[in-house]
Amino acid sequence: MDGVAVLQDGFGRIGDLVHGVLDGVGEDELTARLGPEANTIAWLVWHLARVEDAQVADVAGTEQVWTADGFAERFGLPFGTDATGYGQSPDEVAQVRVEADLLRAYADATRAATDAYLRRLSEEDLGRVIDERWDPPVTVGVRLVSVLGDVLEHAGQAAFVKGVVTSRS
């Protein structure tokens, strides 16, 4: 198995995780907070999809699904279209109030765009340097592993929040 196949497998797991989190949850669960400044399921799923979308589109040289497929308008969030959730305040986290079906649709569309990019990626592409501001410079492969790790972490956090919130009901 080569590096591209490993990335395809890793990114392929995200959809099942996100669907598992979103299945059977309503607005109360999506927006519940475990503490006054804690992230909600809605924000975590939106954020993980935004991070994957923005980072993979940047590496792939494509437009983000968020804008290309009209998700920015459909979500109607009070943030700029370039917002991914990074550095947002607890008040901004609370403003992500959308239905599970819309979150699922955006995560699925992002997943499809990532899959399309990974299908055309070669093993040699993984070593291409895309950011020389770091030591060592960041390659395509390193960036994709970083994105995968971040997205999986947030999916796990969302699953944890769902477990706590649904056990309370």
C-alpha positions in Angstrom: 0.0 0.0 0.0 1.4 3.4 -1.0 1.0 6.7 0.8 -1.8 7.9 -1.4 -3.8 4.7 -0.6 -3.2 5.3 3.1 -4.5 8.8 2.8 -7.5 7.6 0.8 -8.3 5.1 3.6 -7.8 7.6 6.3 -10.0 10.3 4.7 -12.5 7.6 3.8 -13.2 7.0 7.5 -14.4 10.5 8.1 -17.8 10.2 6.4 -18.8 7.2 8.6 -17.7 9.1 11.7 -19.6 12.2 10.8 -22.7 10.3 9.8 -22.6 8.4 13.1 -22.4 11.7 15.0 -25.3 13.3 13.1 -27.6 10.3 12.9 -30.6 10.8 15.2 -29.6 14.2 16.6 -31.9 17.3 16.6 -31.3 20.9 17.2 -31.1 20.6 20.9 -28.3 18.0 20.7 -26.5 19.9 17.9 -26.3 23.1 19.9 -25.8 21.7 23.4 -22.7 22.7 25.2 -20.9 20.7 27.9 -19.7 23.9 29.4 -20.4 27.6 28.9 -17.5 27.9 26.3 -17.5 24.4 24.9 -17.8 23.6 21.3 -21.1 22.2 20.0 -21.7 19.3 17.7 -22.9 21.6 15.0 -19.8 23.8 15.2 -17.4 20.8 15.4 -18.9 19.2 12.3 -19.0 22.5 10.4 -15.4 23.3 11.4 -14.0 19.9 10.5 -15.7 20.1 7.1 -14.5 23.7 6.6 -10.9 22.8 7.5 -10.8 19.8 5.2 -12.5 21.8 2.4 -10.2 24.8 2.7 -7.0 22.9 3.1 -7.5 20.3 0.4 -8.8 22.9 -2.0 -5.7 25.0 -1.4 -3.4 22.0 -2.1 -5.5 20.9 -5.1 -5.7 24.3 -6.6 -9.5 24.2 -6.7 -12.3 26.4 -5.4 -13.7 25.3 -2.0 -16.9 23.4 -2.0 -18.2 25.9 0.6 -18.4 28.6 -2.1 -18.5 26.6 -5.3 -21.5 24.6 -4.3 -23.4 27.4 -2.5 -23.0 26.0 1.0 -21.9 29.4 2.4 -25.3 30.9 1.4 -27.3 27.8 2.5 -25.7 27.9 5.9 -26.3 31.7 6.2 -23.7 32.1 8.9 -22.7 35.6 10.0 -19.0 35.0 9.1 -17.0 35.8 6.0 -16.9 33.0 3.4 -13.2 32.4 4.3 -14.1 31.5 8.0 -13.2 28.0 9.0 -13.8 28.3 12.7 -10.2 28.7 13.6 -9.8 31.1 16.5 -13.6 31.7 16.9 -15.0 32.8 20.2 -17.6 31.0 22.2 -20.2 33.4 21.0 -19.3 32.7 17.4 -19.4 28.9 18.1 -23.0 29.4 19.3 -24.0 31.1 16.0 -23.5 27.8 14.1 -27.1 26.6 14.2 -28.0 24.4 11.3 -29.8 21.2 10.7 -28.0 17.8 10.7 -29.0 17.2 7.1 -27.3 20.4 5.9 -24.2 19.6 7.9 -24.2 16.1 6.5 -24.6 17.4 2.9 -21.6 19.8 3.3 -19.4 17.1 4.9 -20.4 14.7 2.1 -19.7 17.2 -0.6 -16.3 18.0 0.9 -15.5 14.3 1.2 -16.3 13.8 -2.5 -14.0 16.7 -3.4 -11.2 15.3 -1.3 -11.7 11.8 -2.8 -11.6 13.3 -6.4 -8.3 15.1 -5.5 -6.8 12.0 -3.9 -7.7 9.8 -7.0 -5.6 12.1 -9.2 -2.7 12.4 -6.8 0.5 10.4 -7.4 3.0 9.1 -5.0 5.5 11.6 -6.3 3.0 14.5 -5.7 3.2 13.7 -1.9 6.8 15.0 -1.8 6.0 18.3 -3.6 6.9 21.3 -1.3 4.0 23.7 -0.8 5.2 25.8 2.1 8.8 26.8 2.6 8.1 28.9 5.7 8.7 25.9 7.9 11.8 23.8 8.7 11.5 21.3 7.2 9.3 22.7 4.4 5.8 21.4 4.2 5.0 18.9 1.5 1.6 17.9 0.1 1.8 14.6 2.0 2.6 16.4 5.3 -0.2 18.9 4.8 -2.7 16.1 4.1 -1.7 14.1 7.1 -2.1 17.3 9.2 -5.6 17.9 7.9 -6.5 14.3 8.4 -5.4 14.4 12.0 -7.2 17.6 12.7 -10.4 16.4 11.1 -10.4 13.0 12.9 -9.7 14.8 16.2 -12.8 17.0 15.8 -14.9 14.1 14.7 -13.9 12.3 17.9 -14.8 15.4 19.9 -18.2 15.6 18.3 -18.8 11.9 19.0 -17.9 12.4 22.6 -20.2 15.4 22.9 -23.0 13.4 21.3 -22.4 10.6 23.8 -22.6 12.9 26.8 -25.6 14.9 25.5 -27.7 11.9 24.5 -27.0 10.1 27.8 -28.6 13.1 29.6 -31.9 12.7 27.8 
